[in-house]
Amino acid sequence: MQGYSRRALLASAGALSAGALAGCTGGDDGGERECSGDQRDVDVEPAGDPDSDVTVAAYEDFECPGCGQYAQEVYPAAVEEFVEAGEVAYEHRDFPVTIGDEWSWRVPNAAFAVAEDAGEEAYYAFIKEVYQFQGEYSEDDVAGLAAELGADEDVVREAIEEEPFCEQINDSVAEAEDRDVTATPTVFVNDEQLEAPDSGELREAIEAELN
C-alpha cells in the first residue's frame, strides 16, 4: 500500500481544519498480527492524573492522516490543558487499521521502547511528535526522534526491526474491538465514544464529565 505523502497530509489537514476529522477504517484482513520472536510488555501510566474520575482514551493508527491531525491539532486544542492541570487521565491506545503499511506496527513498537528506556514523559512526547514523519517514516527519523527524547537509539532500532511489543499491541487491538471501535481516531471520554471528533466536540464531552 502506498503511504500518504507529508504534503498530502498537510493538505488534508488544512481542508479539514474547520470540521470533523477524516477517520480511517481497516479491511477484512485487519485486526491482530501474528507475532514472532521474544515478546515483552511495558506498563505505561496515563498522563495527567491516573486517579482522575475522567479518563480520555484515544485509539490511533500512526499511518492514519486523521490521527495525525488529531495529535497535532485536536489534542492541543481540546485535551492538553486538562492533562497538564491534572484534571483527567489520558491514555493512548494502538489500533492499527491501515492495511499493508508496516509502520502502523513499527511506530508503536518504537514508542513502547521509548517508554521502557526513557520513561512515560518521553513516550507521550514521542507519540505526538512522531506524526511529523507520517507517510515518510524511516528508521533513521523515528529512532533519531527517540534519541532526542532520551531513549537509546539502538534499542529503538531493534524494536522497529524485531517488534518485541507486537503482542502488547494485539492486546490493544482486542480491547478496541471489545469496545466496538471500528475506525481511527476514536476517543472515549469515560464511556462516551467519539469517532473522529473535532476539538469542540471533544472539549464539550470532557467538560461535561468534569462538571
CORNORQUI-V951664 format. One record per helix or strand. SS is the DSSP state (~ for helix, > for strand). FROM is the first residue (numbers start at 1). TO is the last residue. If there is no record, write none. Layout:
ss/from/to
SS/FROM/TO
SS/FROM/TO
This chain:
ss/from/to
~/6/16
>/24/25
>/47/48
>/55/60
~/65/78
~/80/84
>/89/94
~/103/118
~/120/133
~/139/148
~/153/162
~/166/178
>/183/184
>/186/189
>/192/195
~/199/210
